[in-house]
Amino acid sequence: MSVKVLVTGGAGYIGSHVVKLLGERGYEVLTYDNLSTGHEWAVLYGKLVVGDLADRNMLRKVFEEFRPEAVMHFAAHIVVPESIRKPLKYYSNNVANTINLLEVMEEFGVDKFIFSSSAAVYGVPEEIPVSESAPLRPINPYGETKATVERILKDLSRSGKGFRYVSLRYFNVAGADPEGKIGFAYPNPTHLIIRAVKAAKGDLRRLEIYGTDYPTPDGTCIRDYIHVTDLAEAHIMALEFLLDGGQSEVFNCGYGHGHSVKEVIDTVKRVTGRDFSVVETPRREGDPPILVADSCKIKDRLGWEPKYDDLGFIVRTAWEWELKGLVV
C-alpha cells in the first residue's frame, strides 16, 4: 500500500507543487485547504477537503477517515507587510491553528510532520550565508509566527511521545511547474518576480523597488531565489527521511547565492523581451538587506540536488505561466 500523506494548504502555490510530486511518486494524498488563497484546480492528485484548521471537528473527521501516516503543513498567512498591520491574524492562523493540527495528530497517533518554515526566522543574520545554527531573531510578526511554531515542534519532539519533524526554512520561492500545469495564482501578489512578470505583461502599471539605500552593491535587497519544483523535491526527500526513521531536523532550502532586486528586474526584462516602468520608493518595514542560505546541510544529509538553479529559468517558467492568463 502507498503511504498516506495529509497536506494542509495543498491547494496553494507551494503546496500544490508538492502535491503534484507526491502524486507522481505514488503517494496517496489528501489536501486540506480552506481555499482562502488556494484553488481547487491546483490540486492535481488525490482528494481535496475544503476545511479550516480552526475546525477541529472537521480535522478529526479527516484523520478518522483518511488515517494519514504523515502531515505536510503549508497552510499559513505569508505576507510580511500585512503581518505588521494585522499581527493577531497571523498568530491566530499560523500558530493557534498549527497547535490545533498538532493536537489532532497526537489524538490519532500521527507522529511525522513536515513544516513549511521560512528564512524570516533569522531576521537580519549576522553572517551570510546564514546556516541553520544561526539564532532565531525575526524582525516581523510573520517571522515570529514561524519561529514560534519551530519552538513548539522542538519541544514536542522532546516530549517522549515519538513525534518527529522536519522544518524546511524556505528562502525566496519563485517560478512555476516546468510542465506548465500549475503556478502562482494569487490576486494581489507581493513577491518580486511575479510582480515583475505581471508588469512585463501589462497587468501592473509599474513595479516598485522598496529601498535603494541598502548596504549592497547596487543598494537594493539581495535574496536567494529557489525554484518551486526544487523546493517541492526537498519536501519529498524530507518525507522519505522521516519514513526511514530519521530524527527531527531543520534544513535551509535555498541555492546559497543571491540576486538583487535590480538584477531580478533586469532578468525579467531580458527573458520577456519587454520593458516596463520601475519606480524607486522608500524601504518597507521588516525587510533585511541580504538573505542567502547556507544549504550545505540539506545537500549532505538528504542528498538534495537542485535542478533549476538559474534565475533566467525561474523567471521563464513564471513568465510562461503568467502568459496563460489565468483569472483568479
LODRENLUM-757526 format. One record per residue: residue in one letter; x, y, z of N, C-alpha, C in turn. Coordinates in steps of 0.1 Angstrom, whole numbers, plus 5000, padded with zeros to 4 digits. Layout:
<pts>
AXYZXYZXYZ;...
</pts>
This chain:
<pts>
M500849885000500050005000500950125000;S500450234993501250354993501050435006;V502050515009502050595021500950705020;K500150725030499150835030499750965036;V499651075029500151195034499051305033;L498851365045497851485045498651605043;V498151695034498851815030497851935033;T498252015043497452125046497952245037;G496952315032497352425023497852375009;G497452255006497952194993497352244981;A496352344982495852404970496552534967;G497452574976498252694974499452684965;Y500252784964501352784954502352674957;I502952674968504052574971503352444974;G502352444982501652314985501252234973;S500652304963500152234951501352174943;H502452234943503652174936504152054943;V504052054957504451934964503351824962;V502151854962501051754959501351694946;K501651774936501951714923503051614923;L504151644930505251554931504951434939;L504151444950503751334958502951234949;G501951294942501151204933501951134923;E502851204917503751144906504651034912;R504951044925505850944931505050834937;G503750834936502950724941502350734955;Y502550844961501950864974500450884973;E499750844984498250874984498151004992;V497551104985497551234991496051284994;L495951355005494651425007495051575011;T494451665004494751805006493551865015;Y493951935025493052005034493352155033;D492352235027492652375024491352445025;N491352565031490152645031489952735019;L490852725009490752794996490752944998;S491252995009491353145011492353205000;T493353134997494253174987494553064977;G494152944980494452834971493252814961;H493452714952492552694941492252544939;E491052504938490652364936491452304924;W491552384913492152334900493652304902;A494252354913495652334915496052204921;V494952134927495252004933495151894923;L496251854918496251764906496151614910;Y496351584923496351444927495551434940;G494951324942494251294955492951374957;K492451364969491151424972491451564979;L490551654976490551784983489451794993;V489751825005488751855015488752005019;V487752075016487652225019487352235034;G488252285042488052305056489152395062;D488852445074489752535081490452465092;L491752495095492452435106491852475120;A491052585120490352615132489252525136;D488752445126487652355128488152215132;R488252195145488852065150487951945147;N486651965146485751855143485951815129;M486151905120486451865106487751795105;L488751855112490051785112490051645117;R489351625128489151495134488551395124;K487551445117486851365107487751325096;V488651415091489551385081490551285086;F491151295098492051205103491451065105;E490251065110489550935112489350865099;E488950935088488650865076489850835067;F490850925067492050915058493150835065;R493350855078494450785086495750815080;P496250935079497550965073498650915082;E499750885075501050845082501950965085;A501751075077502551195079501751315074;V502151435079501451555076502451655071;M502151715060502951835055502051955057;H502652055063501852175067502252305060;F501452345051501752465043500752585046;A499652555053498552645055499052755064;A499252875059499652995067499453115059;H499353225067499453365060500953395059;I501253465048502653475044503153615041;V502253715041502653845036503253935048;V504453965047505154035057504554165061;P504354255051503754385055502354375061;E501554275057500254255063500454205077;S501454125080501654075093501954185103;I502654295098502954405106501654485110;R500754495100499554565103498554485111;K498554345109497554265115498154145122;P498954165132499654055139498753955144;L497653985150496753885156496253785145;K495953835133495553745123496653645120;Y497853685121498953595118499253495130;Y499153545142499353455153498153355154;S496953395151495753315152495953195142;N496253235129496253125119497553045119;N498653115120499953045118500452975131;V499953025142500452955155499252875161;A498152945164497052875171496452755162;N496352785149495752675141496752565139;T498052595139499052485139498952395151;I498752465163498552385175497352295174;N496252345168495052265166495452135158;L496152155147496652045139497451945146;L498451995154499351915161498651835172;E497651895178496851825189496051715183;V495451735171494651635164495551525159;M496751555154497751455151498051365163;E498251425174498551355186497451255190;E496151305189495051225192495051095184;F495451105171495350995162496650925160;G497650955168498950885168499750915155;V499551025149500351065137501651135142;D502751085139503951135146505051195136;K504751215123505651265114505151385107;F505951495108505451625104506451705097;I506151765085507051845077506451985077;F507252085082506752215084507352315074;S506452395069506852505059507252625067;S508552635069509052745077509652855067;S510452945072510953055064512253115069;A513053165059514253235063513953365071;A512653405072512253515080512553495095;V512753365099513053335113514453395117;Y515353425107516653475110516653625112;G515653695107515753835108516853895100;V517753975106518854025099520053945104;P520553845096521553755101522953825103;E523753785112525053845114526053795104;E525753665099526753615089525953565077;I526553595065525953555052526953465045;P526553355039525253295040524953245054;V523653235057523153205071522953055072;S523452995082523352855085522152825095;E521752705096520652665105520952685119;S522252695122522652715136522552865141;A522252955131522153095135521053125144;P521153215153520053245162518753295155;L517653255161516353305155516053445161;R516053545152515853675156514953745146;P513653695144512753755134512553905137;I512253985126512054125128510654165123;N509754065121508354095118507453985123;P506154015125505253915131505253785123;Y505353795109505353675101506453585106;G507653635106508853555110508653505124;E508053585133507853545147506953425148;T505953425139505053305140505753175135;K506553185125507353075121508253025131;A508953115138509953085148509253025160;T508053075163507253025175506852875172;V506352845160506052715157507252615157;E508352665153509552585153509952545168;R509752645177510052615191509052515196;I507852525192506852425196507152285191;L507552285179507952155173509152095180;K510152175184511252125191510852065205;D510052145212509552095225508751965223;L507951955213507051845211507951715208;S508951745200509851625197510651575209;R510751655219511451615231510551565242;S509251555239508351515249508251365252;G508951285245508951145247507851075241;K507151135232505951075225506251025211;G507451035207507850975194507651075182;F507251195185506951285174508351335168;R508351325155509551375147509051465136;Y509951565133509551665123510751705115;V510551765104511551835096510951975093;S511752075097511352215094512252265082;L511552305071512252355060512152505059;R513252565061513352715061513552765046;Y512452805040512452855026513152995026;F513853005015514353145011513253195001;N513653264991512653324982512153234971;V510953174972510453074963509853144951;A510153094939509653164927509553054916;G509053104904508953014893507652934893;A507452854883506252774882506652634876;D505752544878505852404873506452404858;P507552344856508152344842507252284831;E506352204836505352144826504152234824;G504152344831503052444829501652414834;K501652314843500352264848499752354860;I500752404868500352484879501352594881;G500952704889501852814891501252904901;F501953024902501453124912500153184907;A499153184916497853244912497153304924;Y497753414929497153494939496753634933;P495553684937495053804931495953934934;N496553934945497354054949498754014953;P499653974944500953914947501854024953;T502753984962503754074968505154024964;H505253904959506653854955507153934943;L508453964944509154044934508953984920;I509353864918509353804904508053804898;I506953764906505653754900505153894897;R505453994905505054134902505854184890;A507054144889507854194877507254134864;V506954004864506353954852504954004849;K504254034859502954104857503154244851;A504154314855504454444850504854424835;A505654324832506054304818504854264809;K503954194815502754164808501754284806;G501854374815501054494814499954494824;D499854394833498854394843499154494854;L500354534856500654634866501254754858;R500854874862501354994855502755024858;R503254974870504655004873505054904884;L506354884885506954804896507754884905;E507454864918508154944928509454874933;I510454954935511654904943511554964956;Y511554884967511354934980512754954987;G513355064984514655094990515755074981;T516555174979517755164971519055214979;D518955214992520055265000520555155010;Y520355035006520754925015522354905013;P522954845023524454825022524754705013;T524354715000524654614990525254674978;P525854604968526554664957525654764949;D524454734947523654834939522554904948;G522654884961521754954970520354884972;T520054774965518754704967518954574974;C517954524980517954404988518454284979;I519154194985519654074979518853954985;R518353864976517653744981518153624973;D517953504980518353374975517053324969;Y516953314955515653274949515853124945;I514853044950514752904947513552864939;H513752784929512652734921511652644929;V510452664927509352594935509452444933;T509852394921509952254919511152194927;D512252264928513352224936512952214951;L512152314955511652314969510752194971;A509852174961508952054963509751924964;E510851914957511651794958512251784972;A512651894978513251894991512151835001;H510951864999509851815008509751665006;I509851614994509751464992510851394999;M512051454998513251395005513151405020;A512551515025512351525039511351415044;L510351395036509351295040509951155040;E510751125030511450995030512450985041;F513051095045513951085056513251045069;L512051105071511251065083510750925082;L510250885071509750755069510750645071;D512050685069513150595070513750595085;G513050665094513450675108514250785112;G514450885103515251005106514651085118;Q515551145125515151215137514851365133;S514351435142513951575139515051665134;E514851745124515851825118515351955112;V516252045110515952175104516852195092;F516352235081517152255069516752385062;N517852455058517652565049517352515035;C516452585027516152555013516452675005;G517652684999518052794991519252744982;Y519652834973520752794965522152834970;G522252924980523452964985524053084979;H523353154970523753274964522553364961;G522753494960521653584959521653674947;H520553734944520353834933519753954939;S520154074935519554194940518254224933;V517454314938516154354932516454404918;K517454484916517754534903518154424893;E518854324898519254214889518054134885;V517154114894515954044890515154114880;I515054244882514254334872514954324858;D516254334858516954324845516754184839;T516754084847516553944841515153934836;V514153984843512753974838512654054824;K513254164823513154244811513854164799;R514954104803515654024792514953904788;V514453824798513653704794512353734787;T511653834791510353864785510553944772;G511654014771511754094759510954224760;R510454254772509554374774510154464784;D509954594782510354694791509054734799;F509354784811508154834819508654934829;S507755014835508155124844508555074857;V509655124862510155094875510255214883;V509755214896509755334904510455304917;E511355384921512055374934511255434945;T511055364956510255414967511055384980;P510555434991511255415004511255265008;R512155235017512255095023510855055029;R510654925029509554875037510054825050;E509154845060509554795073509654645073;G510654585079510754445081511554375070;D512254445061513054385050514554385054;P515154275056516554265059517354295046;P518554355046519254385034519654265026;I520054155032520554035025520053915032;L519553815024519153685029519653585019;V520653505023521153405014521453285023;A521053165018521153045025522452975025;D522852915036523852815036523052685035;S523152615023522252495021523152365021;C524352375027525152255027524552135035;K523852175045523252065054522251975047;I521352035039520351955033520951875021;K521951935015522651855004523451745010;D524051765022524851655028523951545034;R522951595042522151495049521051425041;L520451495032519351435024519751405009;G520951455005521351434991520551524981;W520051634986519251724977520151784967;E519751774954520551834943519551914935;P519552044937518652134929518952124914;K517852124906517952114891517852244884;Y517252344891516852464884517452594890;D518752584894519452694900519952794889;D518952864883519252954872518153064872;L518453184875517453294876516753304863;G517353294852516653304839515653204838;F515953074842514952964841513752994850;I514053034862513053064872512053164866;V512653274861511853384855511053334843;R511653254835510953204823509753114826;T509953024836508752944840507653034846;A508053134853507053224859506353304848;W507053344838506553424826505653334818;E506053214815505253124807503853094814;W503953074827502753054834501853184834;E502453294836501653424836501053444822;L501653404812501053424798499853344796;K499653234804498353164803497153244806;G497353354813496353444816495253394825;L495653314834494653254844494053364852;V492753364853492053464861491753404875;V492153474885492053424899491153524907;
</pts>
